[in-house]
Amino acid sequence: MAVPTDLGGWEADPLLQLRAVERLAEVDASVGWYAMVGSDGGFYCSFLDPSVAKRLYGADPNVVTAGFVEPAGVARPVEGGYLVSGRWPFGSASYHSTWIASGCRVRSDNGDDPAEGRWIVAMLPRVACELHDTWHTIGLRASGSFDYTTQDHYVTSETTFSFLAGARRDEPLYRFPLMYRANVPGAALGAARGALREFMEWIADRRDPLSGAARKESTHVQLALGKAEAAVAAARSYAEAVIGELWDGLLRGEQPDLDLRARFRLMIVHTGVTCRSAVQALFDACGGSVIFDRHPLQRRLRDLTTIAQHALLQEPNYALSGRVLMGLPPRDEVF
């Protein structure tokens, strides 16, 4: 989705990417999550020299890119590049990946390298990494978000990049360094939309075991469904509005100001929290039968619980955005 057209990709606009992830997650949240993460390579290659990006993605724009871009690893400067070592969590899609984008801090032996402490992302080949069987979770069990490690793997400087340095391409899709986050809400929206559909299918022919009345006639059930439908639809509209505003500005050649960046981050967390809460309400309205593994909403709620624990979707992000909206400087290196 995100690979540049001159490398054989779609260079799809962020709203289309959001909808694609949403549709896949409606079928299965792990599939949507896998696609969301796996497509990030198109954004990452925009930070690389065009010749390097062509070498990594030109032969097959469908290659999966996994990784954990926060600086959990160490990159030791050597001639021509770095020796990369570390253990990274949440390597979603790593099992089927070709490249694993891995965040590092530059650490030299004597501490006097000009880039000392700099946050970089190294494009590691999947074959250079060992995956660890750590992904035993409440939800998103098929996302393959394993821990992974490498030790002293040599990468050239040209196969590393920094979000702080900005992209090397000027197409609108790559002008904002954090645009790769725009399709993240699609996983929560799709999982919630699937839960709404499955709730209505499940409730359609159910009857109360005591009174024999149709469950769909229950005011409690109708209230839960109405509120959940409104909440998910509102979250979707919010996501499309903020992403659309961001995209329109980029098309005009404008970089988003701090206010819009704060609202972009706020939208991401709010979508995840709202979708989880909506499905929790549907879960509660199902009564005692929902406790059995065969109930479809069990998996939906487990998946959304896991999605909402992602670093970008946890509730502290409300405060991070609120801080910036108050006119205070952001705490993150890249906001």
Residue pairs with C-beta under 8 A, 6 or more apart in sequence:
1 9
1 10
1 12
1 16
1 17
1 20
1 35
1 39
1 42
1 183
2 9
2 10
2 11
2 12
2 17
2 39
2 40
2 41
2 42
2 43
2 173
2 180
3 9
3 10
3 11
3 41
3 42
3 45
3 57
3 61
4 11
4 42
4 45
4 46
4 53
4 169
4 171
4 174
5 11
7 45
7 53
7 54
7 57
7 58
7 61
8 57
8 58
8 60
8 61
9 42
9 57
9 61
11 42
11 171
11 173
12 20
12 173
13 173
13 247
14 173
14 179
14 182
14 183
14 243
14 246
14 247
15 240
15 243
15 244
15 247
17 39
17 182
17 183
17 186
18 182
18 183
18 185
18 186
18 189
18 239
18 240
18 243
19 186
20 35
20 183
20 186
21 32
21 35
21 36
21 183
21 186
21 187
21 190
22 32
22 186
22 187
22 189
22 190
22 193
22 236
23 32
23 190
24 31
24 32
24 35
24 190
25 31
25 32
25 33
25 186
25 187
25 188
25 189
25 190
25 191
25 193
25 194
26 32
26 190
26 191
26 193
26 194
26 197
27 190
27 194
28 142
28 194
29 139
29 140
29 187
29 190
29 191
29 194
29 300
29 303
29 304
29 307
30 140
30 141
30 142
30 143
30 303
31 142
32 186
32 187
32 190
32 191
33 92
33 140
33 143
33 187
33 307
34 92
34 93
34 142
34 143
34 144
36 183
36 184
36 186
36 187
37 65
37 66
37 92
37 93
37 143
38 64
38 65
38 66
38 93
38 96
38 97
39 65
39 183
40 65
40 67
40 101
40 180
41 56
41 57
41 63
41 64
41 65
41 99
41 101
42 57
42 61
43 173
43 174
43 179
43 180
44 65
44 101
44 121
44 123
44 161
44 180
45 52
45 53
45 56
45 57
46 53
46 167
46 168
46 169
46 171
46 173
46 174
47 121
47 161
47 162
47 163
47 165
47 166
47 167
47 168
47 177
48 56
48 123
48 158
48 159
48 161
48 168
49 158
49 168
50 168
50 169
52 158
52 159
56 63
56 99
56 123
56 159
57 63
60 98
63 97
63 98
63 99
64 93
64 96
64 97
64 98
65 93
65 97
65 98
65 99
65 100
65 101
66 91
66 92
66 93
66 94
66 97
66 99
66 100
66 101
66 126
67 88
67 91
67 94
67 97
67 99
67 100
67 101
67 102
67 103
67 121
67 124
68 88
68 89
68 90
68 91
68 101
68 102
68 103
69 101
69 102
69 103
69 121
69 163
70 103
70 311
71 103
71 104
71 105
71 119
71 120
72 86
72 87
72 88
72 89
72 102
72 103
72 104
73 84
73 85
73 86
73 87
73 88
73 102
73 103
73 104
73 105
73 122
73 150
74 84
74 85
74 86
74 104
74 105
74 107
75 82
75 83
75 84
75 104
75 105
75 106
75 107
75 120
75 122
75 155
75 160
76 82
76 83
76 84
76 85
76 106
76 107
76 108
76 109
77 106
77 108
77 113
77 115
78 154
80 156
80 157
81 154
81 155
81 156
81 157
81 158
81 159
81 160
82 104
82 106
82 120
82 122
82 154
82 155
82 157
82 160
83 152
83 153
83 154
84 102
84 104
84 122
84 124
84 150
84 152
84 153
84 154
84 155
85 150
85 151
85 152
85 153
86 102
86 104
86 149
86 150
87 147
87 148
87 149
88 102
88 103
88 147
88 148
88 149
89 134
89 145
89 147
90 145
90 147
91 100
91 129
91 131
91 144
91 145
91 146
91 147
91 148
92 143
92 144
92 145
93 143
93 144
93 145
94 100
94 126
94 129
94 131
94 144
94 145
94 146
94 148
95 131
95 144
95 146
96 144
97 126
98 125
98 126
99 123
99 124
99 125
99 126
100 123
100 124
100 125
100 126
100 129
100 148
101 121
101 122
101 123
101 124
102 121
102 122
102 123
102 124
102 150
103 119
103 120
103 121
104 119
104 120
104 121
104 122
105 117
105 118
105 119
105 120
106 113
106 115
106 116
106 117
106 118
106 120
107 116
107 117
108 116
118 162
119 162
119 163
119 164
119 333
120 160
120 161
120 162
121 160
121 161
121 162
121 163
122 155
122 159
122 160
123 155
123 159
123 160
123 161
124 150
124 153
124 155
128 150
128 153
129 148
129 149
129 150
130 148
130 149
130 150
131 146
131 147
131 148
132 146
132 147
132 148
132 149
133 146
134 146
134 147
135 141
135 143
135 144
135 145
135 146
137 145
137 306
138 302
138 305
138 306
139 299
139 301
139 302
139 303
139 304
139 305
139 306
139 307
140 303
140 306
140 307
163 177
163 178
163 333
163 334
164 177
164 333
164 334
166 177
167 174
167 175
167 177
172 247
172 250
172 251
173 179
173 250
175 250
175 253
175 255
176 246
176 250
176 255
176 256
177 334
178 261
178 264
178 334
179 246
179 250
181 264
181 268
181 312
182 243
182 246
182 264
184 268
184 310
184 312
184 313
185 235
185 239
185 267
185 268
185 271
185 272
187 307
188 235
188 271
188 272
188 275
188 276
188 304
188 307
188 308
188 313
189 232
189 235
189 236
189 239
189 271
189 275
191 275
191 279
191 300
191 303
191 304
191 307
192 228
192 232
192 235
192 275
192 276
192 278
192 279
192 300
192 304
193 232
194 300
195 228
195 278
195 279
195 282
195 296
195 297
195 300
195 301
195 304
196 225
196 228
196 229
196 232
196 278
196 282
198 296
198 297
198 300
199 225
199 228
199 282
199 285
199 286
199 297
200 225
201 296
202 286
202 295
202 296
202 297
203 215
203 216
203 221
203 225
203 286
204 216
206 214
206 215
206 216
207 213
207 214
207 215
208 214
208 215
208 218
215 221
216 222
220 285
221 285
223 285
224 281
224 282
224 284
224 285
225 282
225 285
227 278
227 281
228 278
228 279
228 281
228 282
231 274
231 275
231 277
231 278
232 274
232 275
232 278
234 274
235 270
235 271
235 274
235 275
236 271
238 267
238 270
238 271
239 267
239 271
242 260
242 263
242 264
242 267
243 264
243 267
245 260
246 256
246 260
246 264
249 255
249 256
249 260
250 256
256 264
258 324
258 330
258 335
259 324
259 325
261 324
261 330
261 335
262 321
262 322
262 324
262 325
262 330
262 335
263 321
263 325
265 312
265 317
265 320
265 321
265 335
266 317
266 318
266 321
266 322
266 325
268 312
268 313
268 317
269 312
269 313
269 314
269 315
269 317
269 318
269 321
270 318
271 313
272 304
272 307
272 308
272 310
272 312
272 313
273 308
273 313
273 315
275 304
275 307
275 308
276 301
276 304
276 305
276 307
276 308
279 297
279 300
279 301
279 304
280 301
282 297
283 290
283 297
283 298
283 301
286 295
286 297
289 295
290 297
290 298
292 298
307 313
308 314
320 330
320 331
320 332
323 330
323 331
324 330
324 335
